[in-house]
Amino acid sequence: MQKINVKQVLLMTASAALLLLSSCEKPFLEKPLDDYVPLGESFEDIRNARNWINNIYSDRVNEYTLLGNAGFSAGSDEAIHGSTTNTSRVFYNGSWNALNTPYDIWAKSFTTVRKINVFFENIKNVVVVQNEDTIKLSDDGYANAYYLLERLKGEAFFLRAYNYIEMFKYYGAVPIVTRSYGATEDFNLPRNTVDEVVAFIKKDLDSAMKYLPENYANFYGQDYANWQGRAVKSTCLAYKAKAQLLYASPLHNPTNDLARWREAAELYGSFISKYAAMYGLETQVQRAFLDPNSKESIFNIRAATGLSTIDRNQRPAGFKFFSGPAANPTQAMVDAFQMRNGRSITDATSTYNPARPYENRDPRFYQFINFNGATLSDNPSASTWSVRQVETFDGGKDAQPVVNATRTGYYVRKFMDTTLNLVASQTSFRPYVLMRYPEVLLSYAEAVNEAYGPYASSTASSLKASVAVEQIRQRAGLLPFALSTALTQAQMRDAIVQERRVELAFENQRFWDARRWKKAEQWFNVPAVGVQITRTGTNTFTYKYADVETKIFNAKMNLFPIPDAEIRYNPKIKQNQGW
């Protein structure tokens, strides 16, 4: 058998913090493949094929940890970074270009795609027989290796589609690559069209669904109780709908082809109908970010060890074990939370009191934002230091000029496990959620509203667009949660934008939503505002609002620039407009 230098394929070292693997699989992944056997031979052992796919899962981008653990929130109107030198500022200070991009997935994604294509080209070398002399299954435990092999093929199709959705989100149309290339081959490929990329994504996901199970419970002798970090049929359908939603959105649908919206509505409707027993809304939204097995979690990155990273990076600066700074919510984000009665703070009938701005707000405000007067911990027995109130007033323990204190007067609370006692070094096993059920509901509502109207449903599901939004509002605790029964399509569109902004806050959705809607130039091209709070009595304060950061956004920023090196290396690649 011809030997292949696996360094030409790539080094498959993995980050332990993001692995979805059991301890028996980790050694294989923690060193380069060229420490093992020639590539073709490695695929003769099904365990190596399985580890190859497991490694590809570890390639997924964890957007929560990007840009100094602020995620893309710091590049939107949700937040700014607590550091004035963080690279996230490139997104809005005018210095963003093809040579200076805070985070660029071009090379990373195409490297992953190459791994997947190598898998498809070599998986035929796996010998599937129930004979330990031919295939080493003695430690594997699988009752039927054939079904494992089929599953691995399905996961590979899904992961290739997933990577192409991510690239489509960043760059729009990209080259479609379905095989690996040797060092002497011409692999300078042009960009395919948007239509071709979307069709390719959907085809791969259809292929994945043919091979994947509905779940991993007792999968041929292997009980994968914690499977939300792996692809199943439902994951494929959800991402097929997401790809179609991107395709239907104004950025890629300038003529507003309603057929694209109808297909998105039907795909999401099919997911909601088919998987009603598998997914749903938690009573408490926080459970989705703390429980890897939450019924809201459709796809996630599972942490391999106990973590308190999020808690340490987002914890107000005056509390112990703070290791920020990270995302500082803007006043615009705070103001986006309605009153408990579901009315905007600008509505004269809302009961909003500027002298007591944090009273009677949407209950999600108290779950997602740490503000002046908030109590950090939900566990009074954890420690005395963790249950004091947050102090972002002038001279307070969590305000400027305390080192690394918030620049806006607010901290993110959403992903924190507020029951942890960090003094005792407590940690949480938690996922990084990539897609959860509220996104599906709101995306369904958006597609149905655009295709059929605000009070219509799809043919695949009887759920009305308005009711899908109301389900989110009801779980949030808004009273009343029901929307008006006389909304126009435009008004429903605004209601959906509002719910996506609040429900999905800090989940790296707003950054991309604004782009696909072509609204970022309007929303992000304004200064970031913060609050200065002065204490006037024991529990009385005055509030003054001021610009904290100037922001710049122009239309070219709706898509990322293709890296300059790629353009110079491959003359067939055309740069995105404006870059």
Buried (B, 14 or more C-beta within 10 A) or exposed (E): EEEBEBEEBBEBEBEEBBBBBEEEBBEBBBEBBBEBBBBBBBBBBBBBBBBBBBBBBBBBBBBBBBBBBBBBBBBBBBBBBBBEEBBBBBBBEEEBEBEEBBBBBBEBBBBBBBBBBBBBBBBEBBBBEEEEEEBBBEEBEBBEBEBBBBBBBBBBBBBBBBBBBBBBBBBBBBBBBEEBEEEEEEBEBEBBEBEEBBBBBBEBBBBBBEBBBEBBEEBBEBEBEBBBBBBBBBBBBBBBBBBBBBBBBBBBBEEEEBEBBBBBBBBBBBBBEBBEEBBBBBEEBBBBBBBBEBBBBBBBBBBBEEBBBBBBBBBBBBBEBBBBBBBBBBBBBBBBBBBBBBBBBEEEEBEBEEEEBBEBBBBBBBBBBBBBBBBBBBBEEBBEBBBBBBBBBBEBBBBBEBEBBBBBBBBBBBBBBBBBBBEEEBBBBBBBBBBBBBBBBBBBBBBBBBBBBBBBBBEBBEBBBBBBBBBBBBBBBBEEBBBEEEBEBEBBBEBBBBBBBBBBBBBBBBBBBBBBBBBBBEBBBBBBBBBBBEBEEEEEBEBEEEEBBEBBBEEBBBBBBBBBEBBEEBEEBEBBEEB
